[in-house]
Amino acid sequence: MPVFDPLTSAPWPIAVLAADKVSEGDLAAARAQMGFSLAWHIVVACLGVGLPALTLIAEWYGIRTGKPVHRLLARRWARAMGVLFAVGAVSGTILSFEMGLLWPGLMGTYGQVLGLPFALEGIAFFIEAIFLGIYLYAWDRLPPKRHLLTGLPIVVAGVASAFFVVCANAWMNQPRGFTLRDGQVIGVDPWAAMLNPASPPQTVHMILAAFMMASFLTASVYAVALLRGRRDAYHKAGFCIPFALGAVVTPFQIVVGDWAARFLAEYQPTKLAAMEGVYTTGSHVPLTLGGVALDDSLRYGLEVPSGLSLLVGYHPGTVVQGLDKVPRSQWPAVTGVHWAFDLMVGIGFFLLALGVWLLVSWWRGRHRDGELLDQRGSRLFLGLAALGGPASVVALESGWCVTELGRQPWIVYGIMTVRDAVNPAPGLMTGLWLVLVVYAAMTVATVYVLRRLAKNTAVPMAPQEEDVESYPVV
């Protein structure tokens, strides 16, 4: 079955795994099951990347200043970190089974190419698990500074896990490290596959997104508590530490996002065309905000003249490739991809504005010896910060929608379609319902355990922390 290279429109032969036997319902069920599992897991996984860093920052600050409230925060965040790590291990295991059960065409053909990043991710996972156990067990058994050092491998291993997994996804966007001959994979170079051209922008973008989401989501919990009048040192520190980290990361994320978009202009122009609703190749291409794809055009959006050409090549005359360069059968769903991209970018700038607001408020108030969160307008700021946590989750999910939906109909860009990779066995809809039940149960159990941790104030205290034992936990 010939398909077309989206960059050259030249035909490429690929092996077909009983694609004509797959019903539309089973294909949709497989896609929905994988999409739902990924959407659930990515939130927990990003908390697993960002929350350890927040915990160590709080603990370090408590050691440095001698204020017990910060060590108390670290201690309680560490308990939540342990719960989320366990839940993330379960959801990650489910995903690993789904890769083989739902997509045998992909794993059977390219498993030897994709094996290296998954193997390295497994090593990073075990390192993280080992040091997490040491960190949680050794609170009262090691001196504070040594205990702090036991947490550093958790942060490094968490970031490494995210890096390796995203490298595998980057390979699906830019397949490298093998030769395809008569439908057979030969000449495999696992390192070239893992370190493909898409790996740098995708991995950096994802890791920064993990820190942003974990920071703003954690801060939003304490913003709600502050709005309810809990203006003690515990809740102020619980808000300021994660929000400050999120505010610092956000401008770097916006710069990296621009890098990633310009990368697509060169390596995945079809995805960029879907993101921006560009149907016709040309120069002076406008940047369209909003809009709906109708009759091969993006309508009802707000256009910035030559905006996309300027962003891609820093010149209004930059040529941007449109969807007209590839067959219609290879077009992604333009409206869905475009709105997901706009939502991600819009939330990113909203969070940037909140960070600037905090910086300006701190700068104006630092000479008046006033409490930053007690100044005029703090309730509005805290209300928006409380919304910033859920908004960061929406931005994270939107970004993954852009990555995955923008690659459609390909599972391996330009080489294998989703239909060719799916399991041709009937009954995939049953698996979807089973997974929904399992994840619903995991969600209820996770929320229940975290709420019990939040309500439990009987946390073992070191002697220097006894004066803050009565602080409510959020």
C-alpha positions as CSV (number, residue, x, y, z in Angstrom):
1,M,0.0,0.0,0.0
2,P,1.7,3.2,-1.1
3,V,1.5,6.4,1.1
4,F,3.1,9.7,0.5
5,D,6.1,11.4,2.2
6,P,4.5,14.6,3.5
7,L,7.7,16.5,2.8
8,T,8.3,15.4,-0.8
9,S,4.9,13.8,-1.8
10,A,6.9,10.8,-3.1
11,P,5.4,7.4,-2.5
12,W,6.7,5.2,0.4
13,P,5.8,1.5,0.7
14,I,4.8,0.4,4.2
15,A,3.7,-2.9,5.6
16,V,0.0,-3.2,6.4
17,L,-1.2,-5.2,9.4
18,A,-4.7,-6.3,8.3
19,A,-5.8,-2.7,8.2
20,D,-8.8,-3.5,6.0
21,K,-10.1,-5.8,8.9
22,V,-10.2,-2.9,11.4
23,S,-13.7,-1.4,12.0
24,E,-14.1,2.3,12.5
25,G,-15.5,1.6,15.9
26,D,-12.6,-0.4,17.1
27,L,-10.1,2.1,15.7
28,A,-11.9,4.9,17.5
29,A,-12.0,2.8,20.7
30,A,-8.3,2.2,20.6
31,R,-7.5,5.8,20.0
32,A,-9.9,6.9,22.8
33,Q,-8.4,4.4,25.2
34,M,-4.9,5.5,24.5
35,G,-5.8,9.1,24.6
36,F,-7.6,8.9,27.9
37,S,-4.9,6.9,29.5
38,L,-2.2,9.4,28.4
39,A,-4.3,12.4,29.4
40,W,-4.7,10.9,32.9
41,H,-1.2,9.8,33.3
42,I,0.5,13.0,32.1
43,V,-1.0,15.0,35.0
44,V,0.3,12.6,37.7
45,A,3.7,12.2,35.8
46,C,4.2,16.0,35.7
47,L,3.4,16.3,39.4
48,G,6.1,13.6,39.8
49,V,8.6,15.8,38.0
50,G,7.7,19.1,39.6
51,L,6.6,18.3,43.2
52,P,10.0,16.8,44.3
53,A,11.7,20.0,43.2
54,L,9.2,22.1,45.2
55,T,9.7,19.9,48.2
56,L,13.4,20.3,48.2
57,I,13.2,24.0,47.7
58,A,10.9,24.2,50.8
59,E,13.2,22.0,52.8
60,W,16.4,23.9,51.8
61,Y,14.8,27.2,52.7
62,G,13.7,25.8,56.0
63,I,17.3,24.6,56.7
64,R,18.8,27.9,55.6
65,T,16.5,30.2,57.5
66,G,15.7,28.0,60.5
67,K,12.0,28.5,60.0
68,P,10.2,25.3,60.8
69,V,7.2,26.1,58.7
70,H,9.1,25.4,55.5
71,R,10.4,22.1,56.7
72,L,6.8,21.2,57.7
73,L,5.6,22.1,54.2
74,A,8.3,19.9,52.7
75,R,7.4,17.0,55.0
76,R,3.8,17.1,54.0
77,W,4.4,17.6,50.3
78,A,6.7,14.6,50.5
79,R,3.9,12.4,51.7
80,A,1.7,13.5,48.8
81,M,4.7,12.9,46.5
82,G,4.8,9.3,47.7
83,V,1.2,8.7,46.9
84,L,1.4,10.3,43.5
85,F,4.5,8.3,42.7
86,A,2.6,5.0,43.5
87,V,-0.4,6.0,41.4
88,G,1.8,7.1,38.5
89,A,3.6,3.8,38.6
90,V,0.2,2.0,38.1
91,S,-1.0,4.3,35.3
92,G,2.4,4.1,33.6
93,T,2.2,0.2,33.7
94,I,-1.2,0.3,32.1
95,L,0.2,2.5,29.3
96,S,3.1,0.1,28.7
97,F,0.6,-2.8,28.3
98,E,-1.6,-0.6,26.0
99,M,1.4,0.0,23.7
100,G,1.6,-3.7,22.9
101,L,-2.0,-4.6,23.1
102,L,-3.5,-1.7,21.1
103,W,-0.7,-1.0,18.7
104,P,1.1,-4.3,17.7
105,G,1.8,-2.9,14.2
106,L,3.9,-0.2,15.8
107,M,5.7,-2.2,18.5
108,G,6.1,-5.3,16.3
109,T,7.8,-3.4,13.5
110,Y,9.6,-0.7,15.4
111,G,10.0,-2.1,18.9
112,Q,13.8,-2.6,18.4
113,V,14.1,1.1,17.4
114,L,12.1,2.4,20.3
115,G,13.5,0.0,22.9
116,L,16.4,2.2,24.2
117,P,14.5,5.2,25.6
118,F,12.0,2.9,27.3
119,A,14.8,0.9,28.8
120,L,16.6,4.0,30.1
121,E,13.3,5.3,31.5
122,G,12.9,2.1,33.5
123,I,16.3,2.6,35.0
124,A,15.5,6.2,35.9
125,F,12.2,5.0,37.4
126,F,13.9,2.5,39.7
127,I,16.5,5.1,40.8
128,E,13.6,7.5,41.7
129,A,11.8,4.8,43.6
130,I,14.9,3.8,45.6
131,F,15.7,7.4,46.7
132,L,12.1,8.3,47.3
133,G,12.0,5.5,49.8
134,I,15.2,6.7,51.5
135,Y,13.9,10.3,51.5
136,L,10.6,9.4,53.1
137,Y,12.1,7.0,55.7
138,A,15.1,9.2,56.7
139,W,13.3,12.4,57.9
140,D,14.3,11.9,61.5
141,R,17.2,9.5,60.9
142,L,19.6,11.8,59.1
143,P,20.9,15.3,59.7
144,P,18.8,17.9,57.8
145,K,21.5,18.6,55.2
146,R,22.2,15.0,54.5
147,H,18.5,14.3,54.2
148,L,18.2,17.1,51.7
149,L,20.9,15.5,49.6
150,T,19.0,12.2,49.4
151,G,16.2,14.1,47.6
152,L,18.4,15.4,44.7
153,P,18.4,12.0,42.9
154,I,14.6,12.0,43.0
155,V,14.5,15.3,41.0
156,V,17.2,14.2,38.6
157,A,15.6,10.8,38.0
158,G,12.2,12.3,37.5
159,V,13.5,14.8,34.9
160,A,15.4,11.9,33.2
161,S,12.3,9.8,33.1
162,A,10.4,12.6,31.3
163,F,13.3,13.1,28.9
164,F,13.5,9.5,27.8
165,V,9.7,9.0,27.4
166,V,9.4,12.2,25.4
167,C,12.3,11.1,23.2
168,A,10.2,8.1,22.2
169,N,7.3,10.3,21.3
170,A,9.7,12.7,19.4
171,W,10.8,9.7,17.4
172,M,7.2,9.2,16.3
173,N,7.3,12.7,15.0
174,Q,10.7,12.5,13.4
175,P,11.6,8.8,12.8
176,R,15.3,8.2,12.5
177,G,17.9,5.5,13.2
178,F,16.8,2.7,10.9
179,T,16.4,1.8,7.2
180,L,13.0,0.6,5.9
181,R,13.4,-1.9,3.1
182,D,10.5,-3.8,1.6
183,G,8.5,-3.2,4.8
184,Q,11.3,-4.6,7.0
185,V,13.4,-2.6,9.5
186,I,17.1,-3.0,9.1
187,G,20.3,-1.1,10.2
188,V,18.9,0.0,13.5
189,D,20.8,2.8,15.4
190,P,19.0,3.2,18.7
191,W,20.9,6.3,19.8
192,A,20.2,8.1,16.5
193,A,16.5,7.1,16.9
194,M,16.4,8.4,20.5
195,L,18.3,11.6,19.8
196,N,16.3,12.6,16.7
197,P,15.8,16.2,15.5
198,A,12.5,16.6,17.5
199,S,14.0,15.5,20.8
200,P,15.6,18.8,21.9
201,P,12.5,21.0,21.5
202,Q,10.0,18.4,22.6
203,T,11.9,17.3,25.7
204,V,12.7,20.8,26.9
205,H,9.1,22.0,26.2
206,M,7.7,19.0,28.2
207,I,10.0,19.3,31.2
208,L,9.3,23.0,31.6
209,A,5.6,22.3,31.2
210,A,5.8,19.7,34.0
211,F,7.4,22.3,36.4
212,M,4.9,24.9,35.4
213,M,1.9,22.6,35.9
214,A,3.1,21.2,39.2
215,S,3.9,24.7,40.5
216,F,0.7,26.5,39.6
217,L,-1.5,23.6,40.5
218,T,0.1,23.4,44.0
219,A,-0.1,27.1,44.4
220,S,-3.8,27.2,43.5
221,V,-4.6,25.0,46.5
222,Y,-3.0,27.4,48.9
223,A,-4.5,30.4,47.0
224,V,-8.0,29.0,47.8
225,A,-7.0,28.6,51.5
226,L,-5.7,32.2,51.6
227,L,-9.0,33.4,50.1
228,R,-10.8,31.7,52.9
229,G,-8.8,33.7,55.4
230,R,-6.0,31.4,56.4
231,R,-3.3,34.1,56.2
232,D,-0.8,32.3,58.5
233,A,2.9,31.8,57.6
234,Y,2.2,28.1,56.6
235,H,-0.3,28.9,53.9
236,K,1.6,32.0,52.6
237,A,4.7,29.9,52.2
238,G,2.7,27.1,50.6
239,F,1.5,29.6,48.0
240,C,4.6,31.7,47.4
241,I,7.2,28.9,46.9
242,P,5.4,27.0,44.1
243,F,4.0,30.2,42.5
244,A,7.4,31.8,42.4
245,L,8.9,28.7,40.7
246,G,6.0,28.7,38.1
247,A,6.4,32.4,37.4
248,V,10.2,32.0,36.8
249,V,9.7,29.0,34.5
250,T,6.9,30.6,32.4
251,P,8.9,33.1,30.3
252,F,11.5,30.4,29.4
253,Q,8.6,28.1,28.4
254,I,7.2,30.7,26.0
255,V,10.6,31.1,24.4
256,V,11.0,27.3,24.0
257,G,7.4,27.2,22.6
258,D,8.5,29.6,19.9
259,W,11.5,27.4,19.2
260,A,9.3,24.3,18.9
261,A,6.9,26.1,16.5
262,R,9.6,27.2,14.2
263,F,11.0,23.6,14.3
264,L,7.7,22.4,13.0
265,A,7.9,24.9,10.1
266,E,10.9,23.0,8.8
267,Y,10.3,19.4,9.9
268,Q,6.5,19.0,10.3
269,P,5.0,21.8,8.2
270,T,1.7,19.9,7.9
271,K,1.2,20.0,11.7
272,L,2.1,23.7,11.8
273,A,-0.4,24.4,9.0
274,A,-3.1,22.6,11.0
275,M,-2.2,24.5,14.2
276,E,-2.5,27.8,12.4
277,G,-5.3,26.9,9.9
278,V,-3.1,27.6,6.8
279,Y,-4.6,25.9,3.7
280,T,-2.6,27.6,1.0
281,T,1.2,27.9,0.8
282,G,2.4,31.4,0.5
283,S,4.1,34.4,2.0
284,H,2.6,37.2,4.2
285,V,0.6,34.5,6.0
286,P,-1.6,36.0,8.8
287,L,-1.6,34.7,12.4
288,T,-5.3,33.7,13.1
289,L,-6.6,33.7,16.6
290,G,-9.7,31.5,17.0
291,G,-11.8,30.6,14.0
292,V,-13.5,27.5,12.6
293,A,-12.3,25.4,9.6
294,L,-15.0,25.6,6.9
295,D,-14.7,24.9,3.2
296,D,-10.9,24.7,3.2
297,S,-10.4,28.0,5.0
298,L,-10.3,29.2,8.6
299,R,-13.2,31.5,9.2
300,Y,-14.4,33.9,11.9
301,G,-11.0,34.2,13.5
302,L,-9.1,37.4,14.4
303,E,-6.2,37.8,11.9
304,V,-2.9,39.5,12.5
305,P,-1.5,40.5,9.1
306,S,1.7,38.6,8.2
307,G,1.9,37.5,11.8
308,L,2.7,33.8,11.1
309,S,5.3,34.6,8.5
310,L,7.0,37.0,11.0
311,L,7.0,34.4,13.7
312,V,8.3,31.6,11.5
313,G,11.1,33.5,9.7
314,Y,11.2,37.0,11.3
315,H,10.2,38.5,8.0
316,P,6.7,39.1,6.5
317,G,7.8,37.6,3.2
318,T,8.6,34.2,4.8
319,V,6.9,31.4,2.9
320,V,4.7,29.1,5.1
321,Q,3.7,25.7,3.7
322,G,0.0,25.0,3.7
323,L,-2.1,21.9,3.7
324,D,-2.4,22.1,-0.1
325,K,1.1,20.4,-0.3
326,V,-0.2,17.1,1.0
327,P,-3.1,14.8,0.0
328,R,-6.3,15.6,1.8
329,S,-6.3,12.1,3.4
330,Q,-3.3,13.3,5.4
331,W,-4.8,16.4,6.8
332,P,-5.2,16.6,10.6
333,A,-8.5,17.8,12.1
334,V,-7.7,21.5,11.7
335,T,-10.3,23.1,14.1
336,G,-9.4,20.8,17.0
337,V,-5.6,21.2,16.6
338,H,-5.9,25.0,16.0
339,W,-8.1,25.5,19.1
340,A,-5.9,23.3,21.3
341,F,-2.9,25.3,20.2
342,D,-4.6,28.7,20.8
343,L,-5.8,27.5,24.2
344,M,-2.3,26.4,25.2
345,V,-0.7,29.7,24.1
346,G,-3.4,31.8,25.6
347,I,-3.1,30.2,29.0
348,G,0.7,30.5,28.8
349,F,0.4,34.2,28.5
350,F,-2.2,34.4,31.2
351,L,0.2,32.7,33.6
352,L,3.0,35.0,32.4
353,A,0.8,38.0,33.3
354,L,0.2,36.6,36.8
355,G,3.9,36.2,37.3
356,V,4.5,39.8,36.2
357,W,1.7,41.0,38.5
358,L,3.4,39.2,41.5
359,L,6.8,40.7,40.6
360,V,5.4,44.2,40.3
361,S,3.5,43.9,43.6
362,W,6.6,42.6,45.3
363,W,8.7,45.5,43.9
364,R,6.2,48.1,44.9
365,G,5.6,46.7,48.4
366,R,9.1,45.8,49.5
367,H,9.8,49.3,50.6
368,R,6.7,49.5,52.7
369,D,7.3,46.6,54.9
370,G,3.8,45.3,53.9
371,E,2.8,41.7,53.4
372,L,2.6,41.0,49.7
373,L,-0.5,38.9,50.0
374,D,-2.3,41.4,52.3
375,Q,-2.1,44.3,50.0
376,R,-5.0,45.9,48.1
377,G,-6.0,43.8,45.2
378,S,-4.6,40.6,46.7
379,R,-8.0,38.9,46.6
380,L,-8.3,39.4,42.9
381,F,-4.8,38.2,42.4
382,L,-5.4,35.2,44.5
383,G,-8.6,34.4,42.7
384,L,-6.8,34.4,39.4
385,A,-4.0,32.4,40.9
386,A,-6.5,29.8,42.1
387,L,-7.8,29.5,38.5
388,G,-4.2,29.3,37.2
389,G,-3.8,25.8,38.6
390,P,-6.6,24.2,36.7
391,A,-5.7,26.4,33.7
392,S,-2.2,25.0,33.7
393,V,-3.6,21.5,33.5
394,V,-5.8,22.5,30.5
395,A,-2.7,24.0,28.8
396,L,-0.7,20.8,29.4
397,E,-3.5,18.6,27.9
398,S,-4.0,21.0,25.0
399,G,-0.3,20.8,24.2
400,W,-0.4,17.0,24.0
401,C,-3.5,17.3,21.8
402,V,-1.5,19.4,19.4
403,T,1.4,17.0,19.5
404,E,-0.8,13.9,18.9
405,L,-3.7,15.1,16.8
406,G,-1.4,17.3,14.7
407,R,0.5,14.2,13.6
408,Q,-2.7,12.4,12.4
409,P,-3.2,10.2,10.4
410,W,0.3,9.0,11.2
411,I,1.5,7.1,14.2
412,V,5.0,7.2,12.8
413,Y,5.2,10.4,10.8
414,G,5.3,9.8,7.1
415,I,5.8,6.0,7.4
416,M,3.0,4.2,9.3
417,T,-0.6,5.3,9.8
418,V,-2.6,4.8,13.0
419,R,-4.9,2.3,11.1
420,D,-2.0,0.2,10.0
421,A,-0.7,0.0,13.6
422,V,-3.9,-0.8,15.5
423,N,-4.7,-4.3,16.8
424,P,-7.1,-5.9,14.2
425,A,-8.7,-8.1,16.8
426,P,-12.4,-7.3,17.6
427,G,-13.6,-6.2,21.0
428,L,-11.5,-3.1,21.6
429,M,-14.5,-1.2,22.8
430,T,-14.7,-3.6,25.8
431,G,-11.2,-2.7,26.7
432,L,-12.1,1.0,26.6
433,W,-14.9,0.6,29.1
434,L,-12.7,-1.5,31.4
435,V,-10.0,1.2,31.3
436,L,-12.5,3.9,32.1
437,V,-13.7,1.9,35.2
438,V,-10.1,1.3,36.4
439,Y,-9.2,5.0,36.0
440,A,-12.4,6.1,37.7
441,A,-11.5,3.9,40.6
442,M,-7.9,5.2,40.7
443,T,-9.1,8.8,40.6
444,V,-11.5,8.3,43.5
445,A,-8.8,6.4,45.5
446,T,-6.2,9.0,44.9
447,V,-8.4,12.0,45.8
448,Y,-9.6,10.1,48.9
449,V,-6.0,9.4,50.1
450,L,-4.8,12.9,49.4
451,R,-7.8,14.4,51.3
452,R,-7.1,12.1,54.2
453,L,-3.5,13.3,54.3
454,A,-4.7,16.9,54.1
455,K,-7.0,16.4,57.1
456,N,-4.6,14.5,59.2
457,T,-2.7,17.0,61.4
458,A,-1.0,14.3,63.5
459,V,2.3,14.5,61.5
460,P,5.4,13.4,63.5
461,M,7.3,16.5,64.4
462,A,11.0,17.0,65.0
463,P,11.5,19.1,68.2
464,Q,12.2,22.3,66.3
465,E,8.8,22.0,64.5
466,E,6.6,21.7,67.5
467,D,5.5,25.3,67.4
468,V,3.8,24.8,64.1
469,E,2.2,21.4,64.7
470,S,-1.3,23.0,64.9
471,Y,-1.1,24.5,61.4
472,P,-3.9,23.1,59.2
473,V,-2.7,21.1,56.3
474,V,-3.7,22.0,52.7
